[in-house]
Amino acid sequence: MVIRNLKLSFPEKTQAEITGIAKDFYKHFTDSFFEAIHLLHMSKSNLLNRYRYKNPELLKEIYEQGKSIILLLPHYGNWEWLANLELVSPYHFLAIYKPLSDKCFDKLYIRIREGFGGETVPMKNAYRKMMAYRNEQKQIITFFLYDQRPLGNELNYWITFLNQDTPVLLGAEKIARQTDQTVLFLKMRKVKRGNYENEFILISDRPSKTNKYEITQKYYKTLEDLLKEDPAPWLWSHDRWKYTR
């Protein structure tokens, strides 16, 4: 799966280059699992030192405008350590997730993600929870892992991504356009083992004024640029291109 996805995504690369990226991916994938578990025992200072933000002032500026934020990010780097976002911004933090079939692991990851004050919300309840906070006039930042493969009955929109026809999810864009929340992309860079630097990239500050699919297209263009810079930390083992047009 990993080798196939890499070959189709980077047809210009040699076999040796593909193999090298695959090895780097497996090293990172193993690290990221233990990093997530380690979050159960990390101190706030240690986590903030290892998982840094280049421009947290952007969040404060948007907060002062009275707006909530939808944060879109891929399965790249270490998204679990994003739990420390509650420590560096004025926002209450919602993590939208798909419950795991294994109940023990599901409870474990909820505990990990809520360890620093954030709140996990199952995907099916996301819109209702966001609207509840909106009605209470409480500003929130909601993060969506936005690069998953849609279900087979939800193949409603396709783009060209990494040289391939790719079906994409549209839920976060629909919510953004309805609520006019600012949309950001989290660009993550793995500085070294166990150390990450994040940058918030503006996707749209007026989603209600965007054209249909514009937010999703911009998100995937930003992600593609990131993967061309450093492909190894992405989740290449996911069957992203299971469906064809």
Residue, then its C-alpha position, 0 to 999 in steps of 0.5 A: m500500500v505504502i509503496r503503491n501510493l508513493k509511486l502513483s503520487f511521485p512518478e518522477k522519483t526513482q525506486a531508490e527514492i521511493t524506498g527511502i521515503a517508505k522507510d522514513f515513513y515507517k520510522h515516523f509512524t512508529d514514533s508517532f504512536f509512542e508520542a501519542i501514548h507519551l502525551l498521557h505523562m508529558s508536562k505542559s512545559n515539555l509539550l510546549n517546548r517540543y510542539r511549538y507554534k510560529n504564529p500563535e498571535l494569528l489566533k489571538e487576532i481572530y479571537e479579538q474579531g469575535k470569530s470562531i475558527i475551523l482548523l483543517l489539518p492532514h494526517y501529517g506529523n503528530w496531530e495528537w500533540l495538537a492537544n496543547l493548543e488549548l494552552v496557547s490560545p484563548y479558544h476552547f478547543l474541539a477535536i472532531y474524530k471518528p470513534l474507533s471500533d475498539k472501545c478500549f483504544d477509543k477511550l484511550y485516545i479520548r483521554i489523550r486528546e482531552g488531557f490539556g482541556g480540549e474536548t473531543v466530539p464524534m463526527k456525527n455530532a460535530y455540527r450540533k455541538m458547534m451550533a450549541y457553542r455558537n448559540e452560547q456566543k462562545q468562541i471555539i476552534t474546531f479541528f478537522l482531520y480533512d484528508q480521509r477517504p469518503l465512504g463509498n456512498e459519499l463520492n460526490y466531488w473529485i479533484t486531482f491530487l498528487n497526480q490522481d483522481t481523488p474523492v474528497l470530503l466536503g463537510a468542513e467546507k459546508i459548515a464553514r460556508q454556513t457559519d462564516q468561521t475563519v478557516l485555517f490550515l495547520k502546516m506542520r514541520k518535523v524539526k527532528r525526532g520528537n520536535y515539531e513546529n507549526e504554522f497557521i496558514l489562512i485558507s479563508d477569512r470570509p468563507s460565506k463569500t467563497n465559491k463552492y469547493e474553493i476552500t477544499q481545493k485550496y486546502y488540498k493545494t496547500l497539502e500537496d505543496l507540503l507533501k512535495e517538501d517533505p512526504a515521509p510524515w504523511l499517513w501513506s498506509h491509508d488506502r486513500w485511492k481505493y475508489t476510482r472515478 
